[in-house]
Amino acid sequence: MAKTQSANRSSLPIEYYREEDGRWLADIPALPGVTAYGRTRKQATAAVQALALRLIADRLEHGEAVPIGSWRARDGRISCSPIMTASLSDLPQ
């Protein structure tokens, strides 16, 4: 399985793996368990970004720590700037 990575210092890197059967696997190491398959790299990217956003929303709903900032999905990246962690109780009311 071949591995590639998309990197930028202001966002969460997505690592890509190509399976022998041609499927793509996208993984965000900074968010354990956030891994998704796709028939194409683009489909795997969309799936892993959607999963990451769901995980972040779930953590916020349950008062768990999450990276906060200005989130957006673009070019195979989920961007958050500045990167820091906070729980829902830390956010301004």
N, CA and C atoms as a LAMMPS dump frame, in Angstrom:
ITEM: TIMESTEP
0
ITEM: NUMBER OF ATOMS
279
ITEM: BOX BOUNDS ff ff ff
-5.0000000000000000e+02 5.0000000000000000e+02
-5.0000000000000000e+02 5.0000000000000000e+02
-5.0000000000000000e+02 5.0000000000000000e+02
ITEM: ATOMS id mol type element x y z
1 1 1 N 0.856 -1.171 0
2 1 2 C 0 0 0
3 1 3 C 0.902 1.234 0
4 2 1 N 0.747 2.083 -1.006
5 2 2 C 1.548 3.303 -1.128
6 2 3 C 0.966 4.398 -0.254
7 3 1 N 1.846 5.23 0.318
8 3 2 C 1.418 6.301 1.222
9 3 3 C 1.86 7.639 0.659
10 4 1 N 0.951 8.617 0.667
11 4 2 C 1.282 9.999 0.32
12 4 3 C 0.681 10.876 1.402
13 5 1 N 1.124 12.13 1.452
14 5 2 C 0.615 13.037 2.487
15 5 3 C 0.433 14.417 1.91
16 6 1 N -0.618 15.086 2.372
17 6 2 C -0.872 16.477 2.051
18 6 3 C -0.554 17.262 3.313
19 7 1 N 0.308 18.294 3.229
20 7 2 C 0.723 18.989 4.45
21 7 3 C 0.67 20.5 4.308
22 8 1 N 0.334 21.159 5.406
23 8 2 C 0.301 22.609 5.508
24 8 3 C 0.301 22.917 6.991
25 9 1 N 1.065 23.886 7.445
26 9 2 C 1.185 24.094 8.885
27 9 3 C -0.062 24.66 9.548
28 10 1 N -1.044 25.159 8.792
29 10 2 C -2.238 25.718 9.424
30 10 3 C -3.45 24.801 9.321
31 11 1 N -3.249 23.526 9
32 11 2 C -4.383 22.623 8.899
33 11 3 C -3.985 21.21 9.3
34 12 1 N -4.968 20.352 9.425
35 12 2 C -4.725 18.977 9.821
36 12 3 C -4.338 18.167 8.591
37 13 1 N -3.158 17.554 8.597
38 13 2 C -2.733 16.783 7.428
39 13 3 C -3.589 15.542 7.21
40 14 1 N -3.811 15.228 5.956
41 14 2 C -4.494 14.005 5.56
42 14 3 C -3.45 13.111 4.907
43 15 1 N -3.333 11.889 5.4
44 15 2 C -2.443 10.918 4.79
45 15 3 C -3.259 10.014 3.881
46 16 1 N -2.69 9.685 2.737
47 16 2 C -3.376 8.859 1.747
48 16 3 C -2.616 7.561 1.519
49 17 1 N -3.386 6.499 1.352
50 17 2 C -2.833 5.19 1.036
51 17 3 C -3.608 4.638 -0.154
52 18 1 N -2.918 3.983 -1.048
53 18 2 C -3.577 3.357 -2.201
54 18 3 C -3.55 1.855 -2.001
55 19 1 N -4.714 1.241 -1.943
56 19 2 C -4.829 -0.202 -1.769
57 19 3 C -4.474 -0.912 -3.071
58 20 1 N -4.148 -2.191 -2.977
59 20 2 C -3.805 -2.968 -4.166
60 20 3 C -4.962 -3.064 -5.141
61 21 1 N -6.187 -3 -4.636
62 21 2 C -7.362 -3.078 -5.516
63 21 3 C -7.734 -1.72 -6.124
64 22 1 N -6.934 -0.681 -5.843
65 22 2 C -7.148 0.633 -6.449
66 22 3 C -7.895 1.625 -5.577
67 23 1 N -8.503 1.161 -4.484
68 23 2 C -9.225 2.083 -3.599
69 23 3 C -8.24 2.987 -2.881
70 24 1 N -8.72 4.179 -2.504
71 24 2 C -7.924 5.133 -1.73
72 24 3 C -8.408 5.117 -0.291
73 25 1 N -7.462 5.233 0.629
74 25 2 C -7.742 5.349 2.051
75 25 3 C -7.192 6.696 2.498
76 26 1 N -8.021 7.517 3.116
77 26 2 C -7.602 8.828 3.635
78 26 3 C -7.683 8.772 5.152
79 27 1 N -6.658 9.293 5.823
80 27 2 C -6.567 9.218 7.276
81 27 3 C -6.083 10.556 7.828
82 28 1 N -6.677 11.003 8.935
83 28 2 C -6.222 12.212 9.625
84 28 3 C -5.622 11.756 10.95
85 29 1 N -4.281 11.618 11.01
86 29 2 C -3.634 11.098 12.218
87 29 3 C -3.917 11.911 13.481
88 30 1 N -4.14 13.209 13.355
89 30 2 C -4.396 14.06 14.519
90 30 3 C -5.751 13.772 15.16
91 31 1 N -6.633 13.085 14.435
92 31 2 C -7.952 12.726 14.939
93 31 3 C -8.083 11.21 14.861
94 32 1 N -7.669 10.485 15.905
95 32 2 C -7.693 9.028 15.864
96 32 3 C -9.048 8.468 15.457
97 33 1 N -9.019 7.512 14.553
98 33 2 C -10.236 6.881 14.078
99 33 3 C -10.861 7.555 12.874
100 34 1 N -10.343 8.709 12.466
101 34 2 C -10.899 9.418 11.323
102 34 3 C -10.18 8.93 10.069
103 35 1 N -10.76 7.894 9.471
104 35 2 C -10.227 7.22 8.294
105 35 3 C -11.396 6.872 7.394
106 36 1 N -11.232 7.033 6.088
107 36 2 C -12.318 6.731 5.152
108 36 3 C -11.762 6.233 3.826
109 37 1 N -12.537 5.382 3.169
110 37 2 C -12.194 4.862 1.847
111 37 3 C -12.943 5.618 0.764
112 38 1 N -12.421 5.564 -0.461
113 38 2 C -13.101 6.089 -1.637
114 38 3 C -12.579 5.388 -2.873
115 39 1 N -13.401 5.331 -3.932
116 39 2 C -12.93 4.753 -5.202
117 39 3 C -11.849 5.619 -5.811
118 40 1 N -11.913 6.942 -5.527
119 40 2 C -10.903 7.873 -6.015
120 40 3 C -10.334 8.627 -4.813
121 41 1 N -9.194 9.292 -5.019
122 41 2 C -8.607 10.092 -3.941
123 41 3 C -9.563 11.212 -3.536
124 42 1 N -10.24 11.794 -4.517
125 42 2 C -11.188 12.879 -4.243
126 42 3 C -12.348 12.385 -3.372
127 43 1 N -12.873 11.187 -3.661
128 43 2 C -13.962 10.639 -2.854
129 43 3 C -13.489 10.323 -1.431
130 44 1 N -12.282 9.787 -1.299
131 44 2 C -11.739 9.491 0.027
132 44 3 C -11.54 10.78 0.818
133 45 1 N -11.081 11.834 0.148
134 45 2 C -10.884 13.13 0.8
135 45 3 C -12.215 13.677 1.305
136 46 1 N -13.227 13.661 0.473
137 46 2 C -14.545 14.167 0.875
138 46 3 C -15.098 13.373 2.052
139 47 1 N -14.93 12.059 2.018
140 47 2 C -15.454 11.206 3.082
141 47 3 C -14.726 11.451 4.401
142 48 1 N -13.396 11.585 4.365
143 48 2 C -12.645 11.778 5.606
144 48 3 C -12.885 13.178 6.178
145 49 1 N -13.065 14.173 5.324
146 49 2 C -13.378 15.518 5.81
147 49 3 C -14.741 15.545 6.488
148 50 1 N -15.727 14.886 5.891
149 50 2 C -17.063 14.832 6.489
150 50 3 C -17.016 14.12 7.834
151 51 1 N -16.266 13.023 7.91
152 51 2 C -16.136 12.287 9.167
153 51 3 C -15.45 13.136 10.235
154 52 1 N -14.406 13.867 9.856
155 52 2 C -13.698 14.725 10.809
156 52 3 C -14.625 15.807 11.361
157 53 1 N -15.403 16.411 10.504
158 53 2 C -16.327 17.451 10.958
159 53 3 C -17.398 16.887 11.882
160 54 1 N -17.865 15.654 11.588
161 54 2 C -18.841 15.008 12.481
162 54 3 C -18.224 14.735 13.853
163 55 1 N -16.986 14.262 13.852
164 55 2 C -16.296 13.986 15.118
165 55 3 C -16.143 15.26 15.937
166 56 1 N -15.739 16.349 15.291
167 56 2 C -15.56 17.622 15.981
168 56 3 C -16.896 18.111 16.549
169 57 1 N -17.96 18.012 15.761
170 57 2 C -19.291 18.423 16.236
171 57 3 C -19.722 17.58 17.425
172 58 1 N -19.482 16.269 17.364
173 58 2 C -19.846 15.376 18.463
174 58 3 C -19.074 15.722 19.729
175 59 1 N -17.782 16.011 19.581
176 59 2 C -16.98 16.389 20.755
177 59 3 C -17.497 17.683 21.375
178 60 1 N -17.865 18.647 20.54
179 60 2 C -18.412 19.899 21.06
180 60 3 C -19.715 19.651 21.818
181 61 1 N -20.589 18.821 21.253
182 61 2 C -21.871 18.522 21.902
183 61 3 C -21.681 17.873 23.267
184 62 1 N -20.593 17.118 23.423
185 62 2 C -20.357 16.404 24.671
186 62 3 C -19.348 17.099 25.582
187 63 1 N -18.986 18.331 25.248
188 63 2 C -18.094 19.107 26.096
189 63 3 C -16.653 18.625 26.109
190 64 1 N -16.247 17.889 25.093
191 64 2 C -14.881 17.38 25.018
192 64 3 C -13.985 18.383 24.293
193 65 1 N -12.684 18.277 24.52
194 65 2 C -11.722 19.178 23.883
195 65 3 C -11.64 18.915 22.381
196 66 1 N -11.579 20.001 21.63
197 66 2 C -11.424 19.931 20.174
198 66 3 C -10.525 21.069 19.727
199 67 1 N -9.859 20.911 18.568
200 67 2 C -9.165 22.068 17.997
201 67 3 C -10.23 23.097 17.6
202 68 1 N -10.002 24.375 17.897
203 68 2 C -10.974 25.399 17.519
204 68 3 C -10.307 26.439 16.638
205 69 1 N -11.101 27.218 15.979
206 69 2 C -10.607 28.263 15.109
207 69 3 C -11.546 28.407 13.934
208 70 1 N -11.034 28.837 12.833
209 70 2 C -11.818 29.016 11.625
210 70 3 C -11.694 27.752 10.775
211 71 1 N -12.696 26.872 10.845
212 71 2 C -12.656 25.584 10.146
213 71 3 C -13.156 25.707 8.724
214 72 1 N -12.485 24.994 7.825
215 72 2 C -13.001 24.867 6.462
216 72 3 C -12.334 23.68 5.792
217 73 1 N -13.028 23.065 4.869
218 73 2 C -12.485 21.955 4.093
219 73 3 C -12.148 22.48 2.703
220 74 1 N -10.877 22.265 2.283
221 74 2 C -10.461 22.762 0.979
222 74 3 C -9.201 22.035 0.529
223 75 1 N -9.15 21.663 -0.723
224 75 2 C -7.961 21.059 -1.329
225 75 3 C -7.384 19.907 -0.519
226 76 1 N -8.231 19.015 -0.065
227 76 2 C -7.755 17.863 0.673
228 76 3 C -7.287 18.17 2.079
229 77 1 N -7.712 19.295 2.627
230 77 2 C -7.273 19.715 3.956
231 77 3 C -8.475 20.171 4.769
232 78 1 N -8.408 19.986 6.047
233 78 2 C -9.375 20.607 6.948
234 78 3 C -8.585 21.651 7.702
235 79 1 N -8.872 22.902 7.43
236 79 2 C -8.082 23.998 7.984
237 79 3 C -8.685 24.538 9.266
238 80 1 N -7.824 24.853 10.195
239 80 2 C -8.218 25.471 11.454
240 80 3 C -7.103 26.423 11.837
241 81 1 N -7.412 27.691 11.898
242 81 2 C -6.371 28.644 12.213
243 81 3 C -6.92 29.682 13.177
244 82 1 N -6.338 29.973 14.309
245 82 2 C -5.163 29.302 14.867
246 82 3 C -5.537 27.952 15.453
247 83 1 N -4.56 27.062 15.592
248 83 2 C -4.827 25.749 16.154
249 83 3 C -4.606 25.803 17.66
250 84 1 N -5.644 25.445 18.388
251 84 2 C -5.577 25.343 19.846
252 84 3 C -6.682 24.394 20.262
253 85 1 N -6.72 23.997 21.492
254 85 2 C -7.805 23.125 21.938
255 85 3 C -8.589 23.815 23.027
256 86 1 N -9.865 23.473 23.072
257 86 2 C -10.753 24.021 24.086
258 86 3 C -11.941 23.1 24.216
259 87 1 N -12.623 23.175 25.308
260 87 2 C -13.883 22.468 25.448
261 87 3 C -14.995 23.511 25.305
262 88 1 N -16.193 23.041 25.178
263 88 2 C -17.334 23.944 24.99
264 88 3 C -17.432 24.941 26.146
265 89 1 N -17.098 24.52 27.341
266 89 2 C -17.19 25.419 28.488
267 89 3 C -16.149 26.539 28.44
268 90 1 N -15.087 26.363 27.631
269 90 2 C -14.056 27.392 27.498
270 90 3 C -14.439 28.498 26.52
271 91 1 N -15.446 28.235 25.688
272 91 2 C -15.826 29.196 24.658
273 91 3 C -16.637 30.328 25.262
274 92 1 N -16.544 31.535 24.679
275 92 2 C -17.31 32.675 25.197
276 92 3 C -18.81 32.403 25.116
277 93 1 N -19.53 32.85 26.113
278 93 2 C -20.985 32.633 26.151
279 93 3 C -21.712 33.739 25.425
